[in-house]
Amino acid sequence: RFLGGGYGLPTAAGERAARRVTELGGPGLETTYTAKTFAALLHQARDIGSRPVLFWHTHAASEPEVSGDRALVPPAFRGYFARR
């Protein structure tokens, strides 16, 4: 439903989602994957309610780094971060 015209082609919903995330100070979303995915998440927001949601934006295939106190990362997710 949120794919639009196909892979790599932006959608209006994705562009709106990307603008909204930027307005709120979040990371930039590209139109191939993340903006479309976030648009779908916004669409489901009413069903999600007040439950926590993790939107994992990797920016690349490399392992993310943890800056600051590693203990603040939930234990279930610590294995996903590079050890530096």
SESEVO-878163 format. One record per residue (C-alpha): x, y, z; residue number from 0. Coordinates in nm, 4 decimals, decimal comma. Layout:
<atoms>
<atom X="X" Y="Y" Z="Z" nr="NUM"/>
...
</atoms>
This chain:
<atoms>
<atom X="0,0000" Y="0,0000" Z="0,0000" nr="0"/>
<atom X="0,2859" Y="0,2417" Z="0,0741" nr="1"/>
<atom X="0,5173" Y="0,1321" Z="-0,2083" nr="2"/>
<atom X="0,3626" Y="0,3747" Z="-0,4549" nr="3"/>
<atom X="0,4844" Y="0,3590" Z="-0,8156" nr="4"/>
<atom X="0,7677" Y="0,1231" Z="-0,7258" nr="5"/>
<atom X="1,1121" Y="0,0894" Z="-0,5759" nr="6"/>
<atom X="1,3029" Y="0,4155" Z="-0,5550" nr="7"/>
<atom X="1,0065" Y="0,6260" Z="-0,6578" nr="8"/>
<atom X="0,8932" Y="0,8731" Z="-0,3911" nr="9"/>
<atom X="0,5356" Y="0,8912" Z="-0,2710" nr="10"/>
<atom X="0,3430" Y="1,1914" Z="-0,1436" nr="11"/>
<atom X="0,2837" Y="1,0154" Z="0,1893" nr="12"/>
<atom X="0,6548" Y="0,9389" Z="0,2217" nr="13"/>
<atom X="0,7517" Y="1,2964" Z="0,1441" nr="14"/>
<atom X="0,5047" Y="1,4240" Z="0,4062" nr="15"/>
<atom X="0,6443" Y="1,1786" Z="0,6615" nr="16"/>
<atom X="1,0028" Y="1,2855" Z="0,5860" nr="17"/>
<atom X="0,9118" Y="1,6533" Z="0,6288" nr="18"/>
<atom X="0,7350" Y="1,5791" Z="0,9572" nr="19"/>
<atom X="1,0331" Y="1,3884" Z="1,0991" nr="20"/>
<atom X="1,2662" Y="1,6724" Z="0,9971" nr="21"/>
<atom X="1,0347" Y="1,9324" Z="1,1551" nr="22"/>
<atom X="1,0473" Y="1,7361" Z="1,4813" nr="23"/>
<atom X="1,4284" Y="1,7269" Z="1,4747" nr="24"/>
<atom X="1,4605" Y="1,3615" Z="1,3787" nr="25"/>
<atom X="1,7010" Y="1,2050" Z="1,1314" nr="26"/>
<atom X="1,6657" Y="1,2606" Z="0,7590" nr="27"/>
<atom X="1,4576" Y="0,9988" Z="0,5818" nr="28"/>
<atom X="1,5326" Y="0,8946" Z="0,2246" nr="29"/>
<atom X="1,2466" Y="0,8184" Z="-0,0122" nr="30"/>
<atom X="1,3395" Y="0,4629" Z="-0,1155" nr="31"/>
<atom X="1,2791" Y="0,2918" Z="0,2180" nr="32"/>
<atom X="1,2617" Y="0,4988" Z="0,5335" nr="33"/>
<atom X="1,0135" Y="0,7711" Z="0,4368" nr="34"/>
<atom X="0,7694" Y="0,5142" Z="0,2995" nr="35"/>
<atom X="0,8125" Y="0,2974" Z="0,6087" nr="36"/>
<atom X="0,7580" Y="0,5909" Z="0,8401" nr="37"/>
<atom X="0,4478" Y="0,6909" Z="0,6431" nr="38"/>
<atom X="0,3103" Y="0,3411" Z="0,7073" nr="39"/>
<atom X="0,3953" Y="0,3742" Z="1,0764" nr="40"/>
<atom X="0,2115" Y="0,7074" Z="1,0951" nr="41"/>
<atom X="-0,0870" Y="0,5451" Z="0,9253" nr="42"/>
<atom X="-0,0926" Y="0,2764" Z="1,1967" nr="43"/>
<atom X="-0,0428" Y="0,5234" Z="1,4837" nr="44"/>
<atom X="-0,4057" Y="0,5084" Z="1,5945" nr="45"/>
<atom X="-0,3885" Y="0,1293" Z="1,6281" nr="46"/>
<atom X="-0,0534" Y="0,1468" Z="1,8087" nr="47"/>
<atom X="-0,1915" Y="0,3822" Z="2,0723" nr="48"/>
<atom X="0,0475" Y="0,4654" Z="2,3538" nr="49"/>
<atom X="0,2589" Y="0,1516" Z="2,3162" nr="50"/>
<atom X="0,6306" Y="0,2151" Z="2,2565" nr="51"/>
<atom X="0,7577" Y="0,1778" Z="1,8995" nr="52"/>
<atom X="1,1168" Y="0,1335" Z="1,7858" nr="53"/>
<atom X="1,1859" Y="0,2762" Z="1,4406" nr="54"/>
<atom X="1,5369" Y="0,1523" Z="1,3667" nr="55"/>
<atom X="1,6976" Y="0,3833" Z="1,1114" nr="56"/>
<atom X="2,0449" Y="0,2480" Z="1,0341" nr="57"/>
<atom X="2,1506" Y="0,5020" Z="0,7678" nr="58"/>
<atom X="2,3719" Y="0,2269" Z="0,6202" nr="59"/>
<atom X="2,4656" Y="-0,1386" Z="0,6437" nr="60"/>
<atom X="2,7489" Y="-0,0694" Z="0,8912" nr="61"/>
<atom X="2,7059" Y="-0,1366" Z="1,2603" nr="62"/>
<atom X="2,5837" Y="0,1686" Z="1,4520" nr="63"/>
<atom X="2,7978" Y="0,3111" Z="1,7305" nr="64"/>
<atom X="2,6763" Y="0,3951" Z="2,0758" nr="65"/>
<atom X="2,7840" Y="0,7357" Z="2,1976" nr="66"/>
<atom X="2,7552" Y="0,8026" Z="2,5651" nr="67"/>
<atom X="2,6613" Y="0,5519" Z="2,8309" nr="68"/>
<atom X="2,6194" Y="0,2050" Z="2,6792" nr="69"/>
<atom X="2,4106" Y="0,1048" Z="2,9820" nr="70"/>
<atom X="2,1291" Y="0,3292" Z="2,8524" nr="71"/>
<atom X="2,0781" Y="0,0950" Z="2,5547" nr="72"/>
<atom X="1,8244" Y="-0,1766" Z="2,6452" nr="73"/>
<atom X="2,0072" Y="-0,5096" Z="2,6972" nr="74"/>
<atom X="1,8141" Y="-0,6816" Z="2,4169" nr="75"/>
<atom X="1,9580" Y="-0,4315" Z="2,1650" nr="76"/>
<atom X="2,3197" Y="-0,4027" Z="2,2814" nr="77"/>
<atom X="2,4354" Y="-0,6807" Z="2,0487" nr="78"/>
<atom X="2,3377" Y="-0,4736" Z="1,7466" nr="79"/>
<atom X="2,5875" Y="-0,1986" Z="1,8249" nr="80"/>
<atom X="2,9571" Y="-0,1953" Z="1,7411" nr="81"/>
<atom X="3,1847" Y="-0,2146" Z="2,0433" nr="82"/>
<atom X="3,4219" Y="0,0818" Z="2,0429" nr="83"/>
</atoms>
